[in-house]
Amino acid sequence: MDKYSSILSARFEKIYDWMIQEGIALVVLEDTEARRDQNIRWLTGHPGDALLMLSAERKAALVAWDVNLAKLYAAQSPAAIVSYNDFERKPVKAIFAIAQKLGIPSGSKIEIPSVTPYPVFLDYVGELTNFDILCRDSGAASEMRKLRAVKDDSEIAITRKAALITNKLIDSLEKNVRSGKIKTEADAALFIELEARKAGCEGTSFGTLAAGPQRSYAIHAFPNWTNAPFGGQGLSILDFGVKLGGYCTDVTLTFARDLNPKQEKLVSMVEKAAKLAVQMAHNETRARDIAAAVDAFFAKSKKKMPHSLGHGLGLQEHEYPILRNSDENEWALAPGMIFTIEPGLYDPLLGGCRLENDILITEKSHEVLTTARIIRL
């Protein structure tokens, strides 16, 4: 068994152990156009359009729409690959057949995805009458998202590679905005898309947000980008990330040109807030304490950040942990966690400023993976 196979098997074993503790015989995951779930890729390597079923007897089946793709990407997974077409591409038929194949006893608990619509849940209950069908928020998918919050060595390695590509893009963006090659929001967004794919990425982590001085007041500009001027007088925001091997980066640059004193103050506050937050990012620090410190810093100047301080990164651009100042946020930072720190302030007249970098928690401290910055033109 090679290293990657061992990594995938270890992930399966954690879920099998959890299933036994919960008394669940079969867990069903679904990654389709209707309901996406990156847990299937995390467990198998398969990039999408499949059902994954795991039994407490430590057996699994990947029911893939594209078997050829599954054999390429999930070859090292412990799950047996089965064609979705064998079941008329109907989930309930696939679940019934795989449950029989895996020897799931009558009356056993089968957990389906928590995002299953109620009418579909009723179909499952009506069809799978020999089983106890569970559909709950605190189920297998939630457990996997928690496990994914702490990255293993392979996940950290691929994220570091993605960060290197991101950093090269940041340098190129600064150079091209300064030289005038990038003049519009469209120029910036399309440059990122093309250069990311040239570098071997699957694409961007999400739709790039490019907002020139007239639109940077919005947290997330709508639409994401237009052909409006970018990098002109005032504040321009560029929020983007790349996806490499399934793993995401997420950074935000602010381009500042010929600012007035009030805009300079806005930018200075965001830079200081980012520095404060990064300095606090250590093993066992409570995520909400970092967010609370930034909120308190802004409050001294009667400013308030209208979004969370940051979020986890991984196979999705928004994962755990969450850096939010709220009582219910119980996350404590731990080695292997990768997340953003992204303080921002926005004003309809002055424009907006956000500074976002990706942080890895290590045993002794932290590592800033990306080089996003305020770029003064």
Disulfide bonds with the S-S distance in Angstrom:
none
